[in-house]
Amino acid sequence: PSRDRRRKTSGFDMAPPGATAVPGAAIPGQIPGMPPAMPGVF
Amino acid sequence: CSRLHNRPTASQTLLLANMYQSPDAGFHGGVDQHGNIQQSDPRKLQEHFEDFYEDIFEELSKYGEIENLNVCDNLADHMIGNVYVKFREEEHAAAALNALSGRFYAGRPIILDFSPVTDFREATCR
């Protein structure tokens, strides 16, 4: 049997659950490099 | 380890600390997500190890020709899961160091640095 078929996906760039500080990773709804919007705080 | 290892400023060899986690060790303690104690089938362990080895080899090969790749699959604390990769050229090791710093592998940060090890047969820490 081919080794490729049971080959798992790479573990590289698999961030830990809940990680927020992944370099270069885009977080949906957030502009990269911008702090999260905090309503009412100036 | 109480021995002071000199950290070279440049080397053909990189050390990726604690990178390999045996299914028998690590955070799950041999228990799967359903709470069942996993029987360590030697074939499964071997497959797991080979997958890891291939994964690492493929990624590291992007940065240069690999002369030697050693993975510690020990379960003791000392050097547990350490990966040693020796590139043919020092610049390639440096490129890999730069490229992998700050990235993650399997949910954990990659911790890597140059290593003084050049001959793995001689590289026994006593």
Backbone of each chain as nested JSON, in Angstrom:
{
  "chains": [
    {"id": "A", "residues": [
      {"number": 1, "name": "PRO", "atoms": {"N": [0.825, -1.211, 0.0], "CA": [0.0, 0.0, 0.0], "C": [0.863, 1.267, 0.0]}},
      {"number": 2, "name": "SER", "atoms": {"N": [0.393, 2.266, -0.656], "CA": [1.176, 3.499, -0.755], "C": [1.231, 4.199, 0.604]}},
      {"number": 3, "name": "ARG", "atoms": {"N": [2.422, 4.652, 0.918], "CA": [2.582, 5.374, 2.177], "C": [1.865, 6.722, 2.13]}},
      {"number": 4, "name": "ASP", "atoms": {"N": [1.692, 7.248, 0.906], "CA": [1.104, 8.574, 0.777], "C": [-0.361, 8.603, 1.216]}},
      {"number": 5, "name": "ARG", "atoms": {"N": [-1.035, 7.443, 1.075], "CA": [-2.47, 7.446, 1.345], "C": [-2.781, 7.623, 2.825]}},
      {"number": 6, "name": "ARG", "atoms": {"N": [-1.923, 7.05, 3.672], "CA": [-2.2, 7.205, 5.098], "C": [-1.383, 8.365, 5.695]}},
      {"number": 7, "name": "ARG", "atoms": {"N": [-0.695, 9.052, 4.793], "CA": [0.156, 10.154, 5.255], "C": [-0.703, 11.253, 5.869]}},
      {"number": 8, "name": "LYS", "atoms": {"N": [-0.353, 11.622, 7.076], "CA": [-1.09, 12.677, 7.739], "C": [-0.682, 14.024, 7.164]}},
      {"number": 9, "name": "THR", "atoms": {"N": [-1.499, 15.02, 7.422], "CA": [-1.105, 16.359, 7.02], "C": [0.041, 16.818, 7.912]}},
      {"number": 10, "name": "SER", "atoms": {"N": [0.784, 17.769, 7.407], "CA": [1.956, 18.232, 8.137], "C": [1.568, 18.901, 9.445]}},
      {"number": 11, "name": "GLY", "atoms": {"N": [2.4, 18.708, 10.449], "CA": [2.168, 19.355, 11.73], "C": [2.729, 20.769, 11.778]}},
      {"number": 12, "name": "PHE", "atoms": {"N": [3.418, 21.165, 10.694], "CA": [3.997, 22.506, 10.684], "C": [2.908, 23.563, 10.604]}},
      {"number": 13, "name": "ASP", "atoms": {"N": [3.115, 24.624, 11.329], "CA": [2.182, 25.749, 11.381], "C": [0.822, 25.354, 11.948]}},
      {"number": 14, "name": "MET", "atoms": {"N": [0.816, 24.291, 12.72], "CA": [-0.399, 23.919, 13.434], "C": [-0.349, 24.626, 14.78]}},
      {"number": 15, "name": "ALA", "atoms": {"N": [-1.113, 25.707, 14.872], "CA": [-1.057, 26.532, 16.076], "C": [-1.819, 25.88, 17.215]}},
      {"number": 16, "name": "PRO", "atoms": {"N": [-1.43, 26.193, 18.441], "CA": [-2.184, 25.642, 19.574], "C": [-3.596, 26.213, 19.614]}},
      {"number": 17, "name": "PRO", "atoms": {"N": [-4.545, 25.474, 20.163], "CA": [-5.916, 25.986, 20.237], "C": [-5.962, 27.273, 21.048]}},
      {"number": 18, "name": "GLY", "atoms": {"N": [-6.659, 28.258, 20.505], "CA": [-6.794, 29.518, 21.225], "C": [-5.607, 30.438, 21.107]}},
      {"number": 19, "name": "ALA", "atoms": {"N": [-4.644, 30.068, 20.26], "CA": [-3.478, 30.929, 20.096], "C": [-3.874, 32.205, 19.372]}},
      {"number": 20, "name": "THR", "atoms": {"N": [-3.359, 33.31, 19.837], "CA": [-3.678, 34.581, 19.184], "C": [-2.438, 35.225, 18.594]}},
      {"number": 21, "name": "ALA", "atoms": {"N": [-1.285, 34.735, 18.969], "CA": [-0.046, 35.398, 18.551], "C": [0.669, 34.596, 17.471]}},
      {"number": 22, "name": "VAL", "atoms": {"N": [-0.092, 34.169, 16.467], "CA": [0.54, 33.451, 15.367], "C": [1.089, 34.477, 14.375]}},
      {"number": 23, "name": "PRO", "atoms": {"N": [2.391, 34.496, 14.17], "CA": [2.954, 35.503, 13.267], "C": [2.423, 35.318, 11.849]}},
      {"number": 24, "name": "GLY", "atoms": {"N": [1.935, 36.402, 11.292], "CA": [1.509, 36.371, 9.902], "C": [0.147, 35.744, 9.66]}},
      {"number": 25, "name": "ALA", "atoms": {"N": [-0.462, 35.208, 10.691], "CA": [-1.756, 34.563, 10.502], "C": [-2.875, 35.604, 10.59]}},
      {"number": 26, "name": "ALA", "atoms": {"N": [-3.761, 35.568, 9.624], "CA": [-4.866, 36.518, 9.606], "C": [-5.984, 36.01, 10.503]}},
      {"number": 27, "name": "ILE", "atoms": {"N": [-6.443, 36.859, 11.38], "CA": [-7.566, 36.509, 12.238], "C": [-8.821, 37.128, 11.609]}},
      {"number": 28, "name": "PRO", "atoms": {"N": [-9.838, 36.308, 11.318], "CA": [-11.026, 36.831, 10.631], "C": [-11.635, 38.006, 11.379]}},
      {"number": 29, "name": "GLY", "atoms": {"N": [-11.98, 39.03, 10.631], "CA": [-12.642, 40.18, 11.223], "C": [-11.696, 41.13, 11.927]}},
      {"number": 30, "name": "GLN", "atoms": {"N": [-10.415, 40.881, 11.781], "CA": [-9.463, 41.758, 12.455], "C": [-8.357, 42.14, 11.492]}},
      {"number": 31, "name": "ILE", "atoms": {"N": [-8.044, 43.405, 11.472], "CA": [-6.962, 43.862, 10.619], "C": [-5.642, 43.455, 11.262]}},
      {"number": 32, "name": "PRO", "atoms": {"N": [-4.765, 42.79, 10.511], "CA": [-3.499, 42.349, 11.109], "C": [-2.722, 43.534, 11.687]}},
      {"number": 33, "name": "GLY", "atoms": {"N": [-2.216, 43.35, 12.86], "CA": [-1.42, 44.392, 13.496], "C": [-2.236, 45.386, 14.288]}},
      {"number": 34, "name": "MET", "atoms": {"N": [-3.581, 45.313, 14.153], "CA": [-4.424, 46.242, 14.901], "C": [-4.918, 45.573, 16.173]}},
      {"number": 35, "name": "PRO", "atoms": {"N": [-4.956, 46.325, 17.272], "CA": [-5.516, 45.737, 18.504], "C": [-7.007, 45.523, 18.349]}},
      {"number": 36, "name": "PRO", "atoms": {"N": [-7.587, 44.565, 19.059], "CA": [-9.026, 44.331, 18.957], "C": [-9.803, 45.578, 19.364]}},
      {"number": 37, "name": "ALA", "atoms": {"N": [-10.878, 45.826, 18.644], "CA": [-11.704, 46.998, 18.947], "C": [-12.369, 46.836, 20.313]}},
      {"number": 38, "name": "MET", "atoms": {"N": [-12.27, 47.872, 21.11], "CA": [-12.926, 47.821, 22.426], "C": [-13.933, 48.964, 22.484]}},
      {"number": 39, "name": "PRO", "atoms": {"N": [-15.203, 48.652, 22.302], "CA": [-16.234, 49.709, 22.288], "C": [-16.255, 50.476, 23.613]}},
      {"number": 40, "name": "GLY", "atoms": {"N": [-16.308, 51.793, 23.484], "CA": [-16.419, 52.599, 24.689], "C": [-15.08, 52.955, 25.314]}},
      {"number": 41, "name": "VAL", "atoms": {"N": [-14.029, 52.393, 24.803], "CA": [-12.705, 52.707, 25.355], "C": [-11.945, 53.541, 24.341]}},
      {"number": 42, "name": "PHE", "atoms": {"N": [-11.452, 54.695, 24.739], "CA": [-10.726, 55.56, 23.812], "C": [-9.247, 55.627, 24.147]}}
    ]},
    {"id": "B", "residues": [
      {"number": 1, "name": "CYS", "atoms": {"N": [19.808, 18.113, 32.613], "CA": [21.247, 17.982, 32.378], "C": [21.982, 19.155, 33.015]}},
      {"number": 2, "name": "SER", "atoms": {"N": [22.951, 18.866, 33.832], "CA": [23.656, 19.936, 34.528], "C": [24.889, 20.38, 33.754]}},
      {"number": 3, "name": "ARG", "atoms": {"N": [25.137, 19.679, 32.688], "CA": [26.321, 20.002, 31.915], "C": [26.077, 21.279, 31.122]}},
      {"number": 4, "name": "LEU", "atoms": {"N": [27.099, 22.13, 31.068], "CA": [26.972, 23.355, 30.303], "C": [27.374, 23.086, 28.862]}},
      {"number": 5, "name": "HIS", "atoms": {"N": [26.386, 23.205, 27.993], "CA": [26.689, 23.0, 26.586], "C": [26.939, 24.362, 25.95]}},
      {"number": 6, "name": "ASN", "atoms": {"N": [28.033, 24.463, 25.238], "CA": [28.295, 25.71, 24.546], "C": [27.376, 25.818, 23.347]}},
      {"number": 7, "name": "ARG", "atoms": {"N": [26.819, 26.983, 23.217], "CA": [25.937, 27.214, 22.082], "C": [26.735, 27.967, 21.026]}},
      {"number": 8, "name": "PRO", "atoms": {"N": [26.998, 27.308, 19.913], "CA": [27.788, 27.975, 18.88], "C": [26.996, 29.089, 18.203]}},
      {"number": 9, "name": "THR", "atoms": {"N": [27.708, 30.076, 17.66], "CA": [27.018, 31.161, 16.962], "C": [26.624, 30.738, 15.55]}},
      {"number": 10, "name": "ALA", "atoms": {"N": [27.305, 29.726, 15.045], "CA": [26.927, 29.165, 13.751], "C": [27.308, 27.697, 13.742]}},
      {"number": 11, "name": "SER", "atoms": {"N": [26.505, 26.911, 13.05], "CA": [26.762, 25.477, 13.002], "C": [25.993, 24.876, 11.838]}},
      {"number": 12, "name": "GLN", "atoms": {"N": [26.461, 23.722, 11.385], "CA": [25.696, 22.992, 10.376], "C": [24.496, 22.317, 11.008]}},
      {"number": 13, "name": "THR", "atoms": {"N": [24.572, 22.147, 12.337], "CA": [23.567, 21.348, 13.029], "C": [22.605, 22.229, 13.813]}},
      {"number": 14, "name": "LEU", "atoms": {"N": [21.327, 21.901, 13.691], "CA": [20.304, 22.586, 14.479], "C": [19.698, 21.599, 15.463]}},
      {"number": 15, "name": "LEU", "atoms": {"N": [19.347, 22.122, 16.62], "CA": [18.623, 21.335, 17.612], "C": [17.207, 21.883, 17.709]}},
      {"number": 16, "name": "LEU", "atoms": {"N": [16.238, 21.032, 17.47], "CA": [14.833, 21.41, 17.658], "C": [14.388, 20.728, 18.941]}},
      {"number": 17, "name": "ALA", "atoms": {"N": [14.229, 21.508, 19.981], "CA": [14.043, 20.958, 21.312], "C": [12.655, 20.359, 21.509]}},
      {"number": 18, "name": "ASN", "atoms": {"N": [12.632, 19.174, 22.074], "CA": [11.393, 18.505, 22.512], "C": [10.324, 18.467, 21.421]}},
      {"number": 19, "name": "MET", "atoms": {"N": [10.743, 18.233, 20.201], "CA": [9.782, 18.355, 19.103], "C": [8.946, 17.094, 18.886]}},
      {"number": 20, "name": "TYR", "atoms": {"N": [9.574, 15.941, 19.051], "CA": [8.821, 14.704, 18.844], "C": [8.116, 14.288, 20.125]}},
      {"number": 21, "name": "GLN", "atoms": {"N": [6.827, 14.046, 19.99], "CA": [6.081, 13.552, 21.135], "C": [5.563, 12.171, 20.816]}},
      {"number": 22, "name": "SER", "atoms": {"N": [6.056, 11.213, 21.527], "CA": [5.57, 9.844, 21.348], "C": [4.128, 9.772, 21.829]}},
      {"number": 23, "name": "PRO", "atoms": {"N": [3.309, 8.981, 21.141], "CA": [1.918, 8.816, 21.615], "C": [1.856, 8.281, 23.038]}},
      {"number": 24, "name": "ASP", "atoms": {"N": [2.933, 7.637, 23.472], "CA": [2.963, 7.079, 24.824], "C": [3.298, 8.113, 25.885]}},
      {"number": 25, "name": "ALA", "atoms": {"N": [3.814, 9.252, 25.43], "CA": [4.207, 10.284, 26.387], "C": [3.322, 11.511, 26.179]}},
      {"number": 26, "name": "GLY", "atoms": {"N": [3.863, 12.659, 26.45], "CA": [3.151, 13.885, 26.131], "C": [1.997, 14.168, 27.052]}},
      {"number": 27, "name": "PHE", "atoms": {"N": [1.143, 15.066, 26.591], "CA": [0.1, 15.603, 27.45], "C": [-1.053, 14.626, 27.664]}},
      {"number": 28, "name": "HIS", "atoms": {"N": [-1.194, 13.68, 26.745], "CA": [-2.362, 12.811, 26.854], "C": [-2.111, 11.6, 27.754]}},
      {"number": 29, "name": "GLY", "atoms": {"N": [-0.863, 11.366, 28.035], "CA": [-0.533, 10.281, 28.944], "C": [-1.03, 8.932, 28.489]}},
      {"number": 30, "name": "GLY", "atoms": {"N": [-1.065, 8.722, 27.157], "CA": [-1.497, 7.438, 26.624], "C": [-3.002, 7.234, 26.657]}},
      {"number": 31, "name": "VAL", "atoms": {"N": [-3.758, 8.329, 26.833], "CA": [-5.211, 8.234, 26.864], "C": [-5.765, 8.989, 25.658]}},
      {"number": 32, "name": "ASP", "atoms": {"N": [-6.665, 8.371, 24.918], "CA": [-7.21, 9.04, 23.744], "C": [-8.341, 9.994, 24.132]}},
      {"number": 33, "name": "GLN", "atoms": {"N": [-8.954, 10.625, 23.096], "CA": [-9.947, 11.658, 23.403], "C": [-11.219, 11.113, 24.024]}},
      {"number": 34, "name": "HIS", "atoms": {"N": [-11.411, 9.794, 23.942], "CA": [-12.581, 9.195, 24.57], "C": [-12.283, 8.679, 25.98]}},
      {"number": 35, "name": "GLY", "atoms": {"N": [-11.069, 8.893, 26.42], "CA": [-10.705, 8.468, 27.762], "C": [-10.245, 7.026, 27.84]}},
      {"number": 36, "name": "ASN", "atoms": {"N": [-10.124, 6.37, 26.679], "CA": [-9.652, 4.989, 26.685], "C": [-8.127, 4.956, 26.741]}},
      {"number": 37, "name": "ILE", "atoms": {"N": [-7.64, 4.043, 27.525], "CA": [-6.188, 3.892, 27.585], "C": [-5.717, 3.234, 26.294]}},
      {"number": 38, "name": "GLN", "atoms": {"N": [-4.754, 3.882, 25.659], "CA": [-4.284, 3.378, 24.376], "C": [-3.257, 2.282, 24.573]}},
      {"number": 39, "name": "GLN", "atoms": {"N": [-3.485, 1.201, 23.847], "CA": [-2.462, 0.164, 23.806], "C": [-1.404, 0.612, 22.809]}},
      {"number": 40, "name": "SER", "atoms": {"N": [-0.173, 0.57, 23.224], "CA": [0.884, 1.034, 22.349], "C": [1.301, -0.078, 21.404]}},
      {"number": 41, "name": "ASP", "atoms": {"N": [0.589, -0.151, 20.301], "CA": [0.943, -1.086, 19.255], "C": [2.279, -0.644, 18.653]}},
      {"number": 42, "name": "PRO", "atoms": {"N": [3.272, -1.505, 18.731], "CA": [4.599, -1.104, 18.226], "C": [4.562, -0.646, 16.772]}},
      {"number": 43, "name": "ARG", "atoms": {"N": [3.654, -1.256, 15.975], "CA": [3.571, -0.832, 14.572], "C": [3.027, 0.587, 14.465]}},
      {"number": 44, "name": "LYS", "atoms": {"N": [2.031, 0.897, 15.307], "CA": [1.459, 2.244, 15.312], "C": [2.51, 3.259, 15.727]}},
      {"number": 45, "name": "LEU", "atoms": {"N": [3.282, 2.905, 16.75], "CA": [4.328, 3.794, 17.223], "C": [5.348, 4.053, 16.12]}},
      {"number": 46, "name": "GLN", "atoms": {"N": [5.698, 2.977, 15.418], "CA": [6.668, 3.089, 14.342], "C": [6.13, 3.985, 13.224]}},
      {"number": 47, "name": "GLU", "atoms": {"N": [4.847, 3.78, 12.885], "CA": [4.214, 4.606, 11.853], "C": [4.186, 6.069, 12.273]}},
      {"number": 48, "name": "HIS", "atoms": {"N": [3.823, 6.289, 13.522], "CA": [3.754, 7.645, 14.058], "C": [5.119, 8.315, 13.957]}},
      {"number": 49, "name": "PHE", "atoms": {"N": [6.13, 7.56, 14.319], "CA": [7.498, 8.074, 14.286], "C": [7.921, 8.378, 12.853]}},
      {"number": 50, "name": "GLU", "atoms": {"N": [7.595, 7.465, 11.943], "CA": [7.991, 7.654, 10.547], "C": [7.272, 8.841, 9.915]}},
      {"number": 51, "name": "ASP", "atoms": {"N": [5.993, 9.005, 10.244], "CA": [5.247, 10.174, 9.762], "C": [5.929, 11.458, 10.206]}},
      {"number": 52, "name": "PHE", "atoms": {"N": [6.277, 11.478, 11.486], "CA": [6.93, 12.648, 12.049], "C": [8.258, 12.907, 11.335]}},
      {"number": 53, "name": "TYR", "atoms": {"N": [9.029, 11.841, 11.195], "CA": [10.359, 11.948, 10.582], "C": [10.244, 12.51, 9.156]}},
      {"number": 54, "name": "GLU", "atoms": {"N": [9.29, 11.957, 8.404], "CA": [9.072, 12.405, 7.019], "C": [8.665, 13.87, 6.987]}},
      {"number": 55, "name": "ASP", "atoms": {"N": [7.757, 14.222, 7.874], "CA": [7.238, 15.579, 7.937], "C": [8.382, 16.566, 8.176]}},
      {"number": 56, "name": "ILE", "atoms": {"N": [9.192, 16.248, 9.167], "CA": [10.323, 17.098, 9.508], "C": [11.308, 17.156, 8.343]}},
      {"number": 57, "name": "PHE", "atoms": {"N": [11.597, 15.989, 7.778], "CA": [12.591, 15.91, 6.701], "C": [12.148, 16.76, 5.506]}},
      {"number": 58, "name": "GLU", "atoms": {"N": [10.859, 16.614, 5.141], "CA": [10.352, 17.369, 3.994], "C": [10.466, 18.866, 4.217]}},
      {"number": 59, "name": "GLU", "atoms": {"N": [10.079, 19.313, 5.405], "CA": [10.108, 20.748, 5.689], "C": [11.551, 21.26, 5.701]}},
      {"number": 60, "name": "LEU", "atoms": {"N": [12.426, 20.532, 6.371], "CA": [13.808, 20.99, 6.504], "C": [14.556, 20.932, 5.173]}},
      {"number": 61, "name": "SER", "atoms": {"N": [14.155, 20.009, 4.312], "CA": [14.808, 19.888, 3.001], "C": [14.612, 21.133, 2.149]}},
      {"number": 62, "name": "LYS", "atoms": {"N": [13.591, 21.92, 2.48], "CA": [13.335, 23.149, 1.719], "C": [14.472, 24.15, 1.878]}},
      {"number": 63, "name": "TYR", "atoms": {"N": [15.228, 24.001, 2.953], "CA": [16.232, 25.021, 3.256], "C": [17.643, 24.599, 2.872]}},
      {"number": 64, "name": "GLY", "atoms": {"N": [17.804, 23.355, 2.514], "CA": [19.124, 22.895, 2.103], "C": [19.24, 21.393, 2.192]}},
      {"number": 65, "name": "GLU", "atoms": {"N": [20.37, 20.902, 1.738], "CA": [20.576, 19.456, 1.727], "C": [20.887, 18.953, 3.131]}},
      {"number": 66, "name": "ILE", "atoms": {"N": [20.143, 17.948, 3.552], "CA": [20.305, 17.405, 4.898], "C": [21.309, 16.254, 4.875]}},
      {"number": 67, "name": "GLU", "atoms": {"N": [22.274, 16.355, 5.773], "CA": [23.283, 15.299, 5.851], "C": [22.872, 14.232, 6.856]}},
      {"number": 68, "name": "ASN", "atoms": {"N": [22.204, 14.674, 7.91], "CA": [21.833, 13.753, 8.976], "C": [20.62, 14.292, 9.717]}},
      {"number": 69, "name": "LEU", "atoms": {"N": [19.691, 13.419, 10.021], "CA": [18.523, 13.826, 10.8], "C": [18.281, 12.792, 11.891]}},
      {"number": 70, "name": "ASN", "atoms": {"N": [18.397, 13.243, 13.121], "CA": [18.236, 12.343, 14.266], "C": [17.058, 12.786, 15.125]}},
      {"number": 71, "name": "VAL", "atoms": {"N": [16.213, 11.855, 15.454], "CA": [15.087, 12.164, 16.327], "C": [15.198, 11.296, 17.572]}},
      {"number": 72, "name": "CYS", "atoms": {"N": [15.193, 11.923, 18.735], "CA": [15.218, 11.176, 19.996], "C": [13.777, 10.764, 20.297]}},
      {"number": 73, "name": "ASP", "atoms": {"N": [13.541, 9.459, 20.369], "CA": [12.187, 9.012, 20.707], "C": [12.161, 8.412, 22.113]}},
      {"number": 74, "name": "ASN", "atoms": {"N": [13.015, 8.978, 22.94], "CA": [13.053, 8.515, 24.326], "C": [11.841, 9.01, 25.105]}},
      {"number": 75, "name": "LEU", "atoms": {"N": [11.591, 8.403, 26.228], "CA": [10.482, 8.824, 27.076], "C": [10.96, 9.512, 28.348]}},
      {"number": 76, "name": "ALA", "atoms": {"N": [12.264, 9.431, 28.608], "CA": [12.809, 10.111, 29.778], "C": [12.865, 11.61, 29.502]}},
      {"number": 77, "name": "ASP", "atoms": {"N": [12.929, 12.369, 30.575], "CA": [12.873, 13.824, 30.435], "C": [14.041, 14.4, 29.658]}},
      {"number": 78, "name": "HIS", "atoms": {"N": [15.219, 13.83, 29.893], "CA": [16.415, 14.419, 29.317], "C": [16.401, 14.294, 27.801]}},
      {"number": 79, "name": "MET", "atoms": {"N": [16.456, 15.41, 27.135], "CA": [16.502, 15.471, 25.667], "C": [15.263, 14.862, 25.016]}},
      {"number": 80, "name": "ILE", "atoms": {"N": [14.182, 14.784, 25.742], "CA": [13.008, 14.084, 25.193], "C": [12.538, 14.736, 23.893]}},
      {"number": 81, "name": "GLY", "atoms": {"N": [12.401, 13.897, 22.892], "CA": [11.891, 14.358, 21.604], "C": [12.777, 15.332, 20.853]}},
      {"number": 82, "name": "ASN", "atoms": {"N": [14.02, 15.448, 21.271], "CA": [14.907, 16.382, 20.574], "C": [15.175, 15.913, 19.148]}},
      {"number": 83, "name": "VAL", "atoms": {"N": [15.185, 16.866, 18.243], "CA": [15.491, 16.578, 16.846], "C": [16.801, 17.293, 16.496]}},
      {"number": 84, "name": "TYR", "atoms": {"N": [17.739, 16.536, 15.961], "CA": [19.005, 17.119, 15.523], "C": [19.07, 16.988, 14.017]}},
      {"number": 85, "name": "VAL", "atoms": {"N": [19.278, 18.095, 13.363], "CA": [19.397, 18.05, 11.904], "C": [20.722, 18.683, 11.494]}},
      {"number": 86, "name": "LYS", "atoms": {"N": [21.468, 17.92, 10.725], "CA": [22.75, 18.427, 10.251], "C": [22.639, 18.712, 8.759]}},
      {"number": 87, "name": "PHE", "atoms": {"N": [22.85, 19.964, 8.407], "CA": [22.837, 20.348, 7.001], "C": [24.253, 20.245, 6.428]}},
      {"number": 88, "name": "ARG", "atoms": {"N": [24.293, 20.145, 5.112], "CA": [25.601, 20.086, 4.462], "C": [26.324, 21.428, 4.61]}},
      {"number": 89, "name": "GLU", "atoms": {"N": [25.541, 22.508, 4.567], "CA": [26.129, 23.844, 4.636], "C": [25.603, 24.605, 5.852]}},
      {"number": 90, "name": "GLU", "atoms": {"N": [26.495, 25.389, 6.451], "CA": [26.119, 26.2, 7.604], "C": [25.023, 27.206, 7.256]}},
      {"number": 91, "name": "GLU", "atoms": {"N": [25.117, 27.766, 6.043], "CA": [24.132, 28.777, 5.632], "C": [22.727, 28.183, 5.571]}},
      {"number": 92, "name": "HIS", "atoms": {"N": [22.666, 26.912, 5.194], "CA": [21.353, 26.276, 5.106], "C": [20.746, 26.087, 6.498]}},
      {"number": 93, "name": "ALA", "atoms": {"N": [21.6, 25.757, 7.446], "CA": [21.139, 25.627, 8.832], "C": [20.636, 26.975, 9.331]}},
      {"number": 94, "name": "ALA", "atoms": {"N": [21.374, 28.029, 8.974], "CA": [20.974, 29.373, 9.383], "C": [19.643, 29.749, 8.744]}},
      {"number": 95, "name": "ALA", "atoms": {"N": [19.476, 29.38, 7.47], "CA": [18.224, 29.684, 6.766], "C": [17.051, 28.969, 7.425]}},
      {"number": 96, "name": "ALA", "atoms": {"N": [17.268, 27.703, 7.794], "CA": [16.211, 26.931, 8.442], "C": [15.888, 27.524, 9.814]}},
      {"number": 97, "name": "LEU", "atoms": {"N": [16.93, 27.936, 10.516], "CA": [16.742, 28.546, 11.845], "C": [15.863, 29.783, 11.727]}},
      {"number": 98, "name": "ASN", "atoms": {"N": [16.2, 30.624, 10.741], "CA": [15.411, 31.846, 10.535], "C": [13.981, 31.528, 10.137]}},
      {"number": 99, "name": "ALA", "atoms": {"N": [13.855, 30.535, 9.257], "CA": [12.531, 30.233, 8.703], "C": [11.601, 29.597, 9.733]}},
      {"number": 100, "name": "LEU", "atoms": {"N": [12.158, 28.831, 10.65], "CA": [11.309, 28.081, 11.58], "C": [11.072, 28.796, 12.908]}},
      {"number": 101, "name": "SER", "atoms": {"N": [11.896, 29.802, 13.191], "CA": [11.75, 30.507, 14.462], "C": [10.387, 31.171, 14.545]}},
      {"number": 102, "name": "GLY", "atoms": {"N": [9.735, 30.977, 15.663], "CA": [8.445, 31.619, 15.891], "C": [7.268, 30.879, 15.286]}},
      {"number": 103, "name": "ARG", "atoms": {"N": [7.541, 29.751, 14.626], "CA": [6.433, 28.98, 14.059], "C": [6.0, 27.878, 15.019]}},
      {"number": 104, "name": "PHE", "atoms": {"N": [4.912, 27.191, 14.632], "CA": [4.377, 26.138, 15.488], "C": [4.506, 24.788, 14.817]}},
      {"number": 105, "name": "TYR", "atoms": {"N": [4.617, 23.764, 15.631], "CA": [4.517, 22.406, 15.116], "C": [3.562, 21.625, 16.01]}},
      {"number": 106, "name": "ALA", "atoms": {"N": [2.516, 21.097, 15.407], "CA": [1.531, 20.282, 16.115], "C": [1.058, 20.955, 17.406]}},
      {"number": 107, "name": "GLY", "atoms": {"N": [0.771, 22.251, 17.289], "CA": [0.194, 22.96, 18.419], "C": [1.189, 23.454, 19.452]}},
      {"number": 108, "name": "ARG", "atoms": {"N": [2.479, 23.292, 19.152], "CA": [3.47, 23.752, 20.11], "C": [4.493, 24.616, 19.386]}},
      {"number": 109, "name": "PRO", "atoms": {"N": [5.026, 25.626, 20.085], "CA": [6.028, 26.46, 19.422], "C": [7.297, 25.667, 19.109]}},
      {"number": 110, "name": "ILE", "atoms": {"N": [7.916, 25.993, 17.994], "CA": [9.164, 25.334, 17.623], "C": [10.306, 26.071, 18.322]}},
      {"number": 111, "name": "ILE", "atoms": {"N": [11.045, 25.329, 19.121], "CA": [12.19, 25.917, 19.825], "C": [13.44, 25.328, 19.204]}},
      {"number": 112, "name": "LEU", "atoms": {"N": [14.208, 26.174, 18.523], "CA": [15.387, 25.629, 17.855], "C": [16.563, 26.577, 17.954]}},
      {"number": 113, "name": "ASP", "atoms": {"N": [17.731, 26.006, 17.851], "CA": [18.96, 26.779, 17.946], "C": [20.085, 25.982, 17.298]}},
      {"number": 114, "name": "PHE", "atoms": {"N": [21.211, 26.644, 17.114], "CA": [22.368, 25.914, 16.622], "C": [22.834, 24.922, 17.683]}},
      {"number": 115, "name": "SER", "atoms": {"N": [23.399, 23.819, 17.224], "CA": [23.895, 22.809, 18.154], "C": [25.357, 22.512, 17.831]}},
      {"number": 116, "name": "PRO", "atoms": {"N": [26.151, 22.258, 18.856], "CA": [27.559, 21.93, 18.599], "C": [27.765, 20.508, 18.082]}},
      {"number": 117, "name": "VAL", "atoms": {"N": [26.713, 19.712, 18.072], "CA": [26.859, 18.311, 17.69], "C": [27.181, 18.192, 16.202]}},
      {"number": 118, "name": "THR", "atoms": {"N": [28.253, 17.496, 15.905], "CA": [28.571, 17.246, 14.494], "C": [28.633, 15.761, 14.198]}},
      {"number": 119, "name": "ASP", "atoms": {"N": [28.938, 14.985, 15.215], "CA": [29.017, 13.533, 15.03], "C": [28.088, 12.884, 16.041]}},
      {"number": 120, "name": "PHE", "atoms": {"N": [27.018, 12.286, 15.568], "CA": [25.988, 11.797, 16.477], "C": [26.433, 10.566, 17.279]}},
      {"number": 121, "name": "ARG", "atoms": {"N": [27.414, 9.859, 16.753], "CA": [27.9, 8.698, 17.51], "C": [28.664, 9.142, 18.751]}},
      {"number": 122, "name": "GLU", "atoms": {"N": [29.265, 10.346, 18.626], "CA": [30.05, 10.864, 19.743], "C": [29.195, 11.724, 20.682]}},
      {"number": 123, "name": "ALA", "atoms": {"N": [27.968, 11.957, 20.274], "CA": [27.179, 12.969, 20.971], "C": [26.407, 12.399, 22.153]}},
      {"number": 124, "name": "THR", "atoms": {"N": [27.09, 11.741, 23.025], "CA": [26.439, 11.234, 24.217], "C": [26.731, 12.179, 25.373]}},
      {"number": 125, "name": "CYS", "atoms": {"N": [25.672, 12.67, 25.982], "CA": [25.838, 13.586, 27.104], "C": [25.934, 12.76, 28.376]}},
      {"number": 126, "name": "ARG", "atoms": {"N": [27.087, 12.842, 29.025], "CA": [27.248, 12.063, 30.243], "C": [27.631, 12.967, 31.418]}}
    ]}
  ]
}
